[in-house]
């Protein structure tokens, strides 16, 4: 048995949550109000759940070992047993009477003791369930921050009656204050904007930032990744990349060294604003070199000949440089003039 589940709660429930849940269910399924066998079983189970969860020691043991460990114990690895300290031996009516000060459910409804007076007030203002929705945000909106307005539709009790018999839809405009550098998955909570149910205050509504796919950049934490596709000639001979930014600028990035596919270049401070307001992340440029699919014989000869041109230490005089160039051009195997007549 999951005692939290029996009371309609989760393990994060507070002592007040546990008392409120037991009070509501015990009054609903008391044998004098509902004499069916199913109600009697529920009444017994919620009594046992409250008996455990209202006791700090039993609750702590259950949280760690579960029902089995609480009642029968589990091996502690040292030849002994942990837990095994509980059995529900009192009657459900006794639990009810201890809680309400009476075994009569109608008297409990009419005359709650002062110790639970505040709790009774809270019951009338019990919150409905939390509702969660995604809201799509562009990378530009997440980068700069914005006021994002969403069309929110909820169900409320018809204004013409207050007994909960009819419901109608109400449309509201909710505004999300998206901060610069907002992270994907950030939650924006609007208290009291959920669906309305009889006897309950509307619960909260949560909108979760969901980043939309960007055509140019990929976000990784505070960093932006840009895939730079460059032709082979630029990867070998150099070029200047012109990269757009999320705030409408363009970066001019000179490529002065030979780059291969997968090589990276970092531009500091051109990423996403950091959540703590301390600057920005980086722009990471990842190169993807595009090779030609075909080359003509002349292009191939020129490329081969280029590797025979003077290197880093060319001849000192212009004449010597010219001779070296001509020798390379007329090289017997790789010269670019090979096979061509003037």
C-alpha positions as CSV (number, residue, x, y, z in Angstrom):
1,X,0.0,0.0,0.0
2,X,1.2,3.5,-0.8
3,X,-0.1,5.6,2.1
4,X,0.4,8.8,0.2
5,X,-1.6,7.5,-2.7
6,X,-4.4,6.4,-0.4
7,X,-4.8,10.0,0.7
8,X,-4.4,11.4,-2.8
9,X,-1.0,12.9,-2.0
10,X,2.6,12.7,-3.0
11,X,5.7,12.1,-0.8
12,X,6.3,15.9,-0.7
13,X,3.0,16.4,1.3
14,X,3.2,18.5,4.5
15,X,1.6,17.6,7.8
16,X,-1.2,20.1,7.0
17,X,-1.7,18.4,3.6
18,X,-2.0,15.0,5.4
19,X,-4.5,16.3,7.9
20,X,-6.6,18.0,5.2
21,X,-6.7,14.9,3.1
22,X,-7.7,12.6,5.9
23,X,-10.4,14.9,7.1
24,X,-12.0,15.1,3.7
25,X,-11.9,11.4,3.0
26,X,-12.8,10.2,6.5
27,X,-16.0,12.4,6.4
28,X,-16.8,11.2,2.9
29,X,-16.5,7.5,3.5
30,X,-17.6,7.2,7.2
31,X,-19.9,4.2,7.6
32,X,-22.8,6.3,8.9
33,X,-22.6,8.4,5.7
34,X,-21.8,5.6,3.2
35,X,-22.7,2.0,4.4
36,X,-21.4,0.2,1.4
37,X,-18.6,-2.4,1.6
38,X,-16.4,-0.3,-0.8
39,X,-16.7,2.7,1.4
40,X,-15.8,0.7,4.5
41,X,-12.6,-0.5,2.8
42,X,-11.6,3.0,1.8
43,X,-12.4,4.3,5.3
44,X,-10.1,1.6,6.8
45,X,-7.3,2.3,4.3
46,X,-7.3,6.1,4.8
47,X,-7.3,5.6,8.6
48,X,-4.2,3.4,8.3
49,X,-2.6,5.8,6.0
50,X,-3.2,8.7,8.4
51,X,-2.1,6.6,11.4
52,X,1.3,6.1,9.7
53,X,1.9,9.5,8.1
54,X,0.8,11.5,11.1
55,X,3.6,9.8,13.2
56,X,7.0,11.2,12.4
57,X,8.9,8.0,13.2
58,X,6.6,5.7,11.2
59,X,6.5,8.2,8.3
60,X,10.3,8.3,8.2
61,X,10.5,4.5,8.2
62,X,7.9,4.2,5.5
63,X,9.6,6.9,3.3
64,X,12.8,4.8,3.3
65,X,11.6,1.2,3.4
66,X,8.0,1.3,2.1
67,X,5.1,-0.7,3.6
68,X,6.8,-4.0,3.5
69,X,9.8,-2.7,5.4
70,X,7.7,-0.8,7.8
71,X,5.6,-3.9,8.8
72,X,8.0,-6.8,8.3
73,X,11.4,-5.3,8.1
74,X,14.2,-5.7,5.6
75,X,17.7,-7.2,6.0
76,X,20.3,-4.6,7.2
77,X,23.2,-6.5,5.7
78,X,24.6,-7.2,9.1
79,X,22.5,-10.2,10.0
80,X,19.8,-8.0,11.5
81,X,16.5,-6.4,10.3
82,X,15.6,-2.8,9.7
83,X,12.0,-1.7,10.2
84,X,9.3,-4.2,11.2
85,X,7.9,-1.9,13.8
86,X,4.3,-1.4,12.8
87,X,0.9,-3.1,12.6
88,X,-2.4,-1.3,12.2
89,X,-4.2,-2.6,15.3
90,X,-6.7,0.1,16.2
91,X,-10.1,0.5,14.6
92,X,-10.7,3.1,11.9
93,X,-13.4,4.6,14.1
94,X,-10.9,5.1,16.8
95,X,-8.6,7.0,14.5
96,X,-11.6,9.1,13.4
97,X,-12.7,9.8,17.0
98,X,-9.2,10.7,18.0
99,X,-9.0,13.1,15.1
100,X,-12.4,14.8,15.3
101,X,-13.2,14.3,19.0
102,X,-16.4,12.5,18.1
103,X,-17.3,9.3,16.3
104,X,-20.4,11.0,14.7
105,X,-19.5,12.4,11.2
106,X,-22.4,14.8,11.3
107,X,-21.3,16.2,14.6
108,X,-17.8,16.5,13.2
109,X,-19.1,18.5,10.3
110,X,-21.1,20.8,12.6
111,X,-18.7,21.2,15.5
112,X,-15.0,20.9,14.6
113,X,-12.8,21.4,17.6
114,X,-10.7,24.6,17.8
115,X,-7.6,22.7,17.0
116,X,-8.9,22.0,13.6
117,X,-10.8,25.2,13.0
118,X,-8.1,26.7,10.8
119,X,-8.0,23.4,8.9
120,X,-11.7,23.6,8.2
121,X,-11.3,27.0,6.7
122,X,-8.5,25.8,4.5
123,X,-10.7,23.0,3.2
124,X,-13.1,25.5,1.7
125,X,-10.2,27.1,-0.2
126,X,-8.6,23.8,-1.3
127,X,-6.8,24.3,-4.6
128,X,-7.6,22.4,-7.8
129,X,-5.0,20.5,-9.8
130,X,-2.0,22.1,-11.5
131,X,-2.1,22.4,-15.2
132,X,1.1,22.5,-17.3
133,X,1.5,23.6,-20.9
134,X,4.5,24.2,-23.3
135,X,5.0,27.6,-24.9
136,X,7.2,27.8,-28.0
137,X,9.9,30.5,-27.9
138,X,12.4,31.3,-30.7
139,X,16.1,31.4,-30.0
140,X,15.9,35.2,-30.6
141,X,13.3,35.6,-27.9
142,X,15.3,33.4,-25.4
143,X,18.4,35.4,-26.2
144,X,17.0,38.9,-25.9
145,X,14.2,38.3,-23.4
146,X,10.7,39.3,-24.1
147,X,7.1,39.7,-22.8
148,X,5.4,36.7,-24.3
149,X,1.6,36.8,-24.2
150,X,-0.3,33.5,-24.5
151,X,-4.0,32.8,-25.0
152,X,-5.1,30.8,-22.0
153,X,-8.5,29.1,-22.0
154,X,-9.9,27.6,-18.7
155,X,-13.2,26.2,-17.5
156,X,-15.1,28.1,-14.8
157,X,-18.4,27.7,-13.1
158,X,-21.2,29.4,-15.0
159,X,-21.7,32.9,-13.7
160,X,-25.5,32.3,-13.6
161,X,-25.2,29.6,-10.8
162,X,-22.8,28.6,-8.1
163,X,-23.6,25.0,-7.5
164,X,-21.1,23.7,-10.0
165,X,-23.8,22.3,-12.3
166,X,-22.7,24.1,-15.4
167,X,-19.4,25.2,-16.7
168,X,-18.3,27.7,-19.3
169,X,-15.0,28.6,-21.0
170,X,-13.1,31.8,-20.2
171,X,-10.3,33.1,-22.3
172,X,-7.5,35.1,-20.7
173,X,-4.3,36.7,-21.8
174,X,-1.3,35.7,-19.7
175,X,2.1,37.4,-20.1
176,X,5.3,35.5,-19.5
177,X,8.2,37.8,-18.4
178,X,11.0,35.9,-20.3
179,X,14.5,37.1,-19.1
180,X,17.5,37.4,-21.4
181,X,19.2,34.1,-21.8
182,X,16.2,32.2,-20.5
183,X,16.9,28.5,-20.4
184,X,14.9,25.9,-22.2
185,X,12.4,24.2,-19.8
186,X,12.1,27.2,-17.5
187,X,8.7,27.2,-15.7
188,X,6.4,30.2,-15.4
189,X,3.8,29.8,-12.7
190,X,0.4,31.6,-12.7
191,X,-1.4,31.0,-9.4
192,X,-5.2,30.7,-9.5
193,X,-5.4,30.5,-13.3
194,X,-6.4,26.8,-13.5
195,X,-9.8,25.3,-14.1
196,X,-12.4,26.0,-11.5
197,X,-14.2,23.2,-9.6
198,X,-17.1,23.3,-7.2
199,X,-15.8,23.9,-3.6
200,X,-12.2,24.5,-4.8
201,X,-10.2,27.5,-5.7
202,X,-8.6,27.4,-9.2
203,X,-5.2,25.8,-9.0
204,X,-2.0,27.1,-10.6
205,X,-1.2,27.0,-14.3
206,X,2.4,26.4,-15.4
207,X,3.8,27.4,-18.8
208,X,7.1,25.8,-19.7
209,X,9.6,27.4,-22.1
210,X,10.1,25.2,-25.1
211,X,12.8,26.3,-27.5
212,X,11.9,26.2,-31.2
213,X,14.5,24.8,-33.7
214,X,16.7,27.5,-35.1
215,X,17.7,27.5,-38.8
216,X,21.3,28.6,-38.1
217,X,22.3,28.1,-34.5
218,X,22.2,25.2,-32.0
219,X,22.2,26.1,-28.3
220,X,24.4,24.2,-25.8
221,X,23.9,25.7,-22.3
222,X,25.1,29.3,-22.6
223,X,27.0,28.6,-25.8
224,X,25.8,28.9,-29.4
225,X,27.1,26.5,-32.1
226,X,27.3,27.6,-35.8
227,X,28.0,25.2,-38.6
228,X,30.2,27.0,-41.1
229,X,30.1,25.3,-44.5
230,X,33.1,26.6,-46.6
231,X,34.3,25.4,-50.0
232,X,37.7,23.6,-50.3
233,X,39.4,26.7,-51.9
234,X,38.5,28.8,-48.9
235,X,39.6,26.1,-46.4
236,X,43.0,26.1,-48.1
237,X,43.5,29.7,-49.2
238,X,41.6,31.6,-46.5
239,X,38.5,33.7,-46.5
240,X,36.3,35.9,-44.3
241,X,33.2,34.5,-42.9
242,X,30.2,36.7,-42.4
243,X,28.0,35.3,-39.6
244,X,24.7,36.8,-38.5
245,X,23.9,37.2,-34.8
246,X,20.7,36.8,-32.9
247,X,20.6,40.5,-32.2
248,X,20.8,41.6,-35.9
249,X,24.5,42.2,-36.2
250,X,27.0,40.5,-38.5
251,X,30.4,39.2,-37.4
252,X,33.3,39.2,-39.9
253,X,35.6,36.4,-39.0
254,X,38.9,36.0,-41.0
255,X,40.0,32.4,-41.7
256,X,43.8,32.7,-42.2
257,X,44.8,29.1,-41.5
258,X,44.0,25.8,-43.3
259,X,40.9,24.3,-41.7
260,X,39.5,20.8,-41.9
261,X,36.0,19.4,-41.3
262,X,35.4,19.4,-37.6
263,X,37.9,22.1,-36.7
264,X,36.5,24.7,-34.3
265,X,37.0,28.3,-33.7
266,X,35.7,30.1,-30.5
267,X,34.4,33.7,-30.5
268,X,34.3,34.8,-26.9
269,X,31.2,36.5,-25.5
270,X,28.9,36.0,-28.6
271,X,26.7,33.2,-27.0
272,X,23.6,33.4,-24.8
273,X,23.4,35.8,-21.9
274,X,24.1,33.9,-18.6
275,X,21.3,33.5,-16.1
276,X,23.3,35.2,-13.4
277,X,23.8,38.3,-15.5
278,X,27.5,37.8,-15.7
279,X,28.3,38.2,-19.4
280,X,27.6,35.8,-22.2
281,X,28.6,32.4,-23.3
282,X,30.7,31.8,-26.5
283,X,30.0,31.3,-30.2
284,X,31.5,28.0,-31.3
285,X,32.1,27.8,-35.0
286,X,32.4,24.3,-36.4
287,X,33.8,24.0,-39.9
288,X,32.4,21.7,-42.6
289,X,34.6,21.7,-45.7
290,X,32.8,21.2,-49.0
291,X,34.7,19.3,-51.6
292,X,34.0,19.6,-55.3
293,X,32.4,16.5,-56.9
294,X,34.4,16.7,-60.1
295,X,37.5,18.5,-61.5
296,X,38.5,19.0,-65.1
297,X,42.0,17.7,-66.2
298,X,43.2,21.3,-66.4
299,X,42.0,22.0,-62.8
300,X,43.7,18.8,-61.6
301,X,47.0,19.8,-63.3
302,X,46.9,23.3,-61.9
303,X,46.3,21.9,-58.4
304,X,49.2,19.5,-58.7
305,X,51.5,22.2,-60.1
306,X,50.6,24.5,-57.2
307,X,52.5,22.2,-54.8
308,X,55.7,22.8,-56.8
309,X,55.5,26.6,-56.5
310,X,58.1,28.4,-54.2
311,X,57.3,27.6,-50.6
312,X,57.9,29.6,-47.4
313,X,61.5,30.5,-48.5
314,X,61.2,31.7,-52.1
315,X,64.3,32.7,-54.2
316,X,65.7,36.1,-53.2
317,X,65.4,37.7,-56.6
318,X,62.5,38.2,-58.9
319,X,64.4,36.4,-61.7
320,X,65.1,33.4,-59.6
321,X,61.4,33.3,-58.5
322,X,60.3,33.4,-62.2
323,X,62.7,30.5,-63.1
324,X,61.3,28.5,-60.1
325,X,57.8,29.1,-61.3
326,X,58.5,28.1,-64.9
327,X,60.3,25.0,-63.7
328,X,57.2,24.0,-61.7
329,X,54.9,24.8,-64.6
330,X,57.0,22.6,-67.0
331,X,57.6,19.8,-64.5
332,X,57.7,16.5,-66.5
333,X,55.1,14.9,-64.4
334,X,53.0,17.6,-62.6
335,X,53.6,20.7,-64.6
336,X,50.4,22.5,-65.5
337,X,51.6,23.1,-69.1
338,X,52.1,19.3,-69.6
339,X,50.1,18.2,-72.6
340,X,49.1,21.7,-73.7
341,X,50.5,23.6,-76.6
342,X,51.0,27.4,-76.6
